[in-house]
Structure formats: structure tokens, C-alpha cells
Amino acid sequence: MWELKETEEFEVQFHRLSGDIQERFEEQFKQVQEDPYSIGKPLGYKWFRELKNGGIRVYYLIYDEQVLVLFVGTSDKKNQQTVINIIKHNLKMFKDFIEKGEKKL
């Protein structure tokens, strides 16, 4: 089983989604916890993926060495590329957060 973590920003964004969309993603999160590579579309890298439900995307990063998945953002189709670019820009910050074992980012 993979450990699932989320950034504070992701937590805020996720809880703004409608209840039915949250429930659908939560079902997918169970699959991610079993094997994060078995679900989700890779976004240029094997370890950077997105899940989709109802026009909403959830983005996550996979850290093999730590056996950990970090949920980092959500978007709709309209601002998908902007969010992906922000995540890519912050990859070092996310890695530092994981390696330091901090509770919240």
C-alpha cells in the first residue's frame, strides 16, 4: 500500500468540488493507493499523473523511494495547462517537502 498525502492547497481545492465528484475521486484514490501507476494519465513523466471526473482533473506525483503519492492540485479543462505549469515549476519544493517528512505544505 502506498501512503497518500496532499498539500494544503490541494485539500482546499478538493473540498470546493461537489460531493459527487469528490466521491468519484475518492474511489479512484483507493486504486491509486494500491498501485498509482495502474490508473491516471501520465503527464510527460511516468510519476506525474492526472485523474479525471466530470470535467475536473486531480494531479498527483509519485515518489517511488518513499512509496508515497502526493496530491498537488485540481483544475478544469480551461485552466489545465496553467495548473500543470505551476506544478512543474514547484517540483523541487514538493520533493523537499516529501524528503523532509513534513506534515503540511
URQUICOR-V593792 format. One record per residue. N is the residue number from 0. RES is the residue in one letter. PHI is phi in degrees with one decimal (NA if undefined). PSI is psi in degrees with one decimal (none if undefined). NEAR is the number of other C-alpha atoms within 8 Angstrom. Layout:
((N/RES/PHI/PSI/NEAR) (N/RES/PHI/PSI/NEAR))
This chain:
((0/M/NA/135.3/6) (1/W/-89.2/143.6/11) (2/E/-77.7/136.1/8) (3/L/-108.6/129.1/9) (4/K/-129.8/162.3/8) (5/E/-141.9/150.8/10) (6/T/-77.7/160.3/11) (7/E/-60.4/-39.8/8) (8/E/-61.3/-43.5/9) (9/F/-61.2/-45.0/12) (10/E/-57.0/-44.6/9) (11/V/-63.5/-48.3/8) (12/Q/-62.0/-43.8/10) (13/F/-63.5/-41.3/9) (14/H/-73.7/-9.5/8) (15/R/-82.3/-16.6/6) (16/L/-72.1/156.7/8) (17/S/-64.1/154.0/7) (18/G/-57.7/-40.6/6) (19/D/-68.8/-35.8/6) (20/I/-68.0/-42.2/10) (21/Q/-57.9/-44.5/11) (22/E/-62.1/-42.2/8) (23/R/-63.1/-42.6/9) (24/F/-65.1/-40.3/10) (25/E/-60.8/-34.3/8) (26/E/-65.1/-41.1/8) (27/Q/-67.3/-34.7/10) (28/F/-59.9/-33.8/8) (29/K/-62.0/-39.9/8) (30/Q/-68.7/-39.4/11) (31/V/-60.3/-40.8/12) (32/Q/-63.9/-34.1/12) (33/E/-73.6/-47.5/8) (34/D/-159.5/99.3/10) (35/P/-64.5/-15.9/12) (36/Y/-88.0/-9.8/8) (37/S/-83.0/-10.8/7) (38/I/-142.1/160.9/10) (39/G/85.6/149.2/10) (40/K/-94.4/127.7/7) (41/P/-66.9/142.0/10) (42/L/-114.4/68.8/8) (43/G/88.1/-21.1/5) (44/Y/-137.7/148.3/7) (45/K/-59.8/-32.7/8) (46/W/-95.7/3.3/9) (47/F/-120.9/115.2/12) (48/R/-136.5/164.2/13) (49/E/-131.6/148.1/12) (50/L/-111.7/150.3/12) (51/K/-129.0/140.6/9) (52/N/-154.8/128.3/9) (53/G/52.2/36.8/5) (54/G/81.6/0.0/7) (55/I/-105.2/143.4/10) (56/R/-116.7/142.6/13) (57/V/-118.4/132.4/12) (58/Y/-109.9/138.6/12) (59/Y/-143.4/155.8/12) (60/L/-116.9/141.0/11) (61/I/-110.0/128.0/11) (62/Y/-115.3/98.0/10) (63/D/-60.9/-44.9/6) (64/E/-61.2/-34.1/5) (65/Q/-94.9/-4.3/5) (66/V/50.0/56.5/10) (67/L/-140.4/143.9/12) (68/V/-119.2/130.5/14) (69/L/-114.6/118.3/12) (70/F/-84.0/126.3/13) (71/V/-122.4/-11.1/13) (72/G/-177.4/166.3/12) (73/T/-135.4/158.2/12) (74/S/-161.7/169.0/11) (75/D/-101.3/-179.9/9) (76/K/-61.7/-36.1/8) (77/K/-60.3/-44.1/6) (78/N/-109.9/23.6/8) (79/Q/-55.7/-52.1/10) (80/Q/-65.8/-36.6/7) (81/T/-60.9/-46.4/7) (82/V/-65.3/-42.7/11) (83/I/-59.5/-43.6/8) (84/N/-63.1/-40.8/8) (85/I/-63.5/-43.8/8) (86/I/-61.8/-47.4/10) (87/K/-59.8/-39.2/7) (88/H/-64.3/-29.1/7) (89/N/-102.5/15.3/8) (90/L/-56.9/-41.5/8) (91/K/-63.6/-42.0/7) (92/M/-61.5/-43.3/7) (93/F/-63.1/-42.8/8) (94/K/-63.8/-44.4/8) (95/D/-59.4/-42.5/8) (96/F/-58.5/-45.8/10) (97/I/-67.8/-46.2/8) (98/E/-66.3/-30.6/6) (99/K/-82.1/-11.3/6) (100/G/67.3/28.4/6) (101/E/-69.9/156.6/7) (102/K/-80.2/-40.1/4) (103/K/-138.7/146.1/6) (104/L/-126.0/none/7))
